[in-house]
Amino acid sequence: MRTFLGISIPDAVKEQLTSICYGLPDIKWVREENFHITLVFLGEQNSDDIDRISEFCSGISLPDFELELKSVGFFGKQKSPSILFANVEQNPTLFQLQKTLDSGLRKLGFSPERQDYHPHVTIGRFKTTHGGKISLYLEEFSNFSSSRFSISEFHIYSSKSSSDGPIYTIEESFSLFPSYKNYGKIP
């Protein structure tokens, strides 16, 4: 199954994102239930690999942290963008989590997708585009800011293709405090 590690978005923040998903022609807006922050994309994995990934993830221990989404942007060139996204504010613990997952999985023999990590929430995928409308959209939502939200866990997601776009499913969740969970000491 196509697999990635990610962070879920609270419903209130999903609603805030949905409120800015309009006004651009030739874009396929991401469904609200699919909003997430990808940490590591792993591609196709079998059930034995998923078990190894799960075992590794269960040992991750970091403090919880807060995030906020700020402004919008796109990947690609202005004349041919591919992805429209909401930026995730810079947070050292988020980057530490991503780096820990990426490097640890590489040491176990996995090959996560390699690229500079730019935390974001994809909100739309362009089919074709009109450069002027993108500029207006980016200007209109340059001050977009979501509510702050706490992160205390991350997930293994599966991705399945459908005619309506991908369907993301949380397959397993991991607390950032496994040592507390293992000893029954909830902070």
N, C-alpha and C positions, 0 to 999 in steps of 0.2 A: 504494500500500500504506500501511496505517496505520503511522506511524513515530514513534519516540521515541529520544532519546539517554539512555543509562543506564550504570550500573556493575553488573557481575556480582558475585555473592556466592560466596565459596569454599564448597566442598562441606561442610567441617566446620561452618561457620556455618549452612548450610542445614539440616543435621541438628539443630543446636541449636534453630533456629526450629521445625522440624517437631515437636520434643519438647514444644512448648507449644501445638500446634494440636489442642486437644481441649476438651471440657467445655462447649461452648456449643451449644444447639439452634438450628436454623434459620439456620445459617451455612454458606456454601460455602467450605471451606478452600482456599487457593491451593496448587497442586501445587508440590512442592519445586523442580522444574526452572524454575519461573517466578519465583522470588524474585529481586529486583533492586532497585536504587535508581534511580528515574527522575531525570534531570537536566532534560530539556526534552521536553515532549510536542509533536509537530509535526502530528499528524493525517495525513490522506491526502496522499501525495506521489507524483509520477510519477518515472520513472527519471532524467529530466534533473535534477529537483530533488534527488534522492538524490545524483547526481554532484556537484552544487554544494555540498550539505551535507558530503559526504565531503571535497571539496577544502578547504573551510573548516576542518573538524575536523582535518585532517592538519597544519595549521599551529599548533595549540594546543601551548603549551610551559609546563608547570608542574612543580614538584617532586612526587615521589610523596608520599603521605601515608598515615596509618593511620586506620581507623575502628573503632568498636565500636557494637553495638546495645545500647540500654539502655531497659528498661521497655516497656510497651505502652500503646496509646491507641486512640482511634477518632475518625473524622470523623463529623459529624452530631450530633444531639441524643441525650441518654441514652435517651429514649423511642423514638427512631427513628434509630439509627446506621446508617451505610452501609458504612464500611470499618473493619476492625480492622487495626492495624499495630504493628510494632516501631519504636520511635524510633531514629534515627541520631544519635549524639552530635554536638554542635556542633563543627565543624572549619572554621577560616577558609579553608583551601585548597579544601575541598569547595564552600564558598559562592562562592569566587573562580572556580572551574571553572564552576559553574552560571551565574553572572552573565556570564562571558566568552562562554559558548555562547549564552545567551539574547540578550544585546545584539548580538553579532556576527551572529547569524542574522536578527535584526530589521533590521539595517543592510543585509542582503542581500535584504530584501523578504519574508522568511518571517514568519509570525504564530504564534509559539509560544503555547500556552495560557497565559493570564495569570492568575496568582494568587501570593500570597506563597509563597515556597519553604519547604516543611517537609519536609526529607529523612526518608524512612521506607521501610520494606519492608512492603508489603501482605501480610498473612497470611490474611485472610478477608474475605468480602463477605457482609453480612447480607441474608437474605431477609425475615425478620421478627425480632422480638426480645422478650426478657423482661428488662426493666430491672434487676431484682435479680440475675440471673445475670451480667450484664455487670459490675456492681459487684464481685461476688465474683471474677470472672475477673481484672479489673484489679488487685484487691487481691492475689490469689494470685501474679500475675506482675509486681508493681510493682518487684521487685528483679531481674527478668530482666536478664542481661548476657551478651553473646556474647563469644567470643574476639576479640581485636584482629586486624584483618586489613589487609594493605597494599593500596593502590590505586596502580597504575602505568599503568592504561589505562582507556579508556571505549569505548563501543560505539554503533553504530547498530543498533537493534532494529526488527524488523517485528512486527506483531501481527495474528494471523488468528483469527477467531472459529471456534469449534467447539462441538458439543453438550456437550462436557466443560469448556467455559470457553475463555478465550483461549489461544493458543499463541504464545509469544514466541520469536523466533529472532534470534540475533546475525548481522547481515548484514555488518558490517565493524567492525574494532577499530582503535583509535588509541592509540599510546603517548603518555604525557605528556611524553616526551623526543624529539620528532620531529627536533630538530636533531642529537642524537647519532645517531639512526637514519640520518639522511641522510648523515652524514659517517663512519659506521662507528665512531664513538667510543662504545662502550658503557661507561657508568660502572661 
